[in-house]
Amino acid sequence: MWGTLDEAPAAAARLAPPAGGAHWTRLRPVVLSLLALVVLIAGAVQVVTLVNSWLMEGDDFAQYWAGARAVATGRSPYEWAQANQPLEVTDYNYPPLLALLLAPVTLVLDYPTARWAWLAFSALCVGIGVVVAWRTSGVRWREPSGIAALAFIGLLPATCIALEMGQLSPQLLLVIALSYGALGRHAGWAGALAAVATYLKSFPGLLLGNLLLRRQWRACIAAISAGLALVAASLAVLGWEAHWEYVTRVIPAQSRWLGGPFNVSLTGFFTRLFVDTPFTSPIVAAQGAGLALIALSTLLVLAATGYWAARARSSAEGERAAFALTVVAMMLVAPINGQYNLALALVPLAELVASVQRRWPHGLRWLLLVWLLLSLPVEFCDLGLFTHWCGPDLSNVPVKDLPWRQGWGNLLMSARFFGLVSLWALLIRLCLERSR
């Protein structure tokens, strides 16, 4: 095979890997870990700086605090709706559970202390959520395919926004990740946690539909029981009037935010393109066409998600793929899904990264595309920081008149929406593979 005996050692030397390759294999996890650490430290510095600057002005945590203080003093968290006032950014507009949970805190802490405590708790929730999703999906770090795990860094900008704004997304991530981790052996806990997520923010209710389609009866029973217990507790504290106000007044009032540039759902995307809003100008003002496209695309996503989630085989891998697909679908079909909620994409992204690593390097290019789209820093335009950098010539321009909020310019703000759609499509492909 080698020609002559003298040529054999030379040929073997040519085929052997270089000595430096083994050295790099040992160093790769260290280098990647240091890179991830540097990025995390930079993100932490940014978060702490912005929280400190917004502490007196108020952020999204301010509305949670206002609702919790109202409950602690025996009032409805939806007083603004009772007074027929328009919904403002400081008004509590979530289901009652969060206000009930935070109400005792308002009696023992002042607002600044509570805000820093909320930031620390949110960071802890993100950390635990990462560990649970990582271990459940089977993502690896020390192998050559470990470089695919850097895709998680693509979610860091959106996660930082959630931490800066005091959003509920980190806590919701933890609940959904724990539900994801409980699939199979602890199906009851998976269902109960899905019910908790639904009562914190309503759009995770699609997870209950996934459990039903997958015929996870024990999880469904646990979800119904937990949901009824939560509703009974909030009814006992707040009475039925507050719940009726939430359904009849609070939910309809949120329609003013549908076209916000932060909204990365199907509703937000087509509203900006075809409906004139306080934030953006459409390509063409055709509200009927916009509503039709929203309804059609929502039905398409729901139908495809339900079909392929049900088709995934009855195994641990199939259950995880169906759950991950449903998480992305619920973010797409939610009427309002702010980019800060992209932290929830950690769970489906972990499932996709693990799948790419098992078939390395098959699928890596598509994973890189999702990584790129989800990580583009479009929030700089959204928050108006670009106008500040451009100087006084643009600082007084109305936000709606900025180029990236006019007509086709709205597409420049939609990179993360397209990333979410791409992730959804790749997970459908994964469910298809796991249905065979």
Secondary structure, 3 states (H helix, E strand, C coil): CCCCCCHHHHHHHHHCCCHHHHHHHHHHHHHHHHHHHHHHHHHHHHHHHHHHHHCCCCCHHHHHHHHHHHHHCCCCCCHHHHCCCCCCCCCCCCCHHHHHHHHHHHCCCCHHHHHHHHHHHHHHHHHHHHHHHHHHHCCCCCCHHHHHHHHHHHHHHHHHHHHHHCCCHHHHHHHHHHHHHCCCCCHHHHHHHHHHHHHHCCHHHHHHHHHHHCCCHHHHHHHHHHHHHHHHHHHHHHCHHHHHHHHHHHHHHHHHHCCCCCECCHHHHHHHHHCCCCCCECCCCCHHHHHHHHHHHHHHHHHHHHHHHHHCCCCHHHHHHHHHHHHHHHHHHCCCCEHHHHHHHHHHHHHHHHHHHHCCCCCHHHHHHHHHHHHCCCHHHHCCHHHHHCCHHHHCCCHHHCHHHEHHHHHHHCHHHHHHHHHHHHHHHHHHHCCC
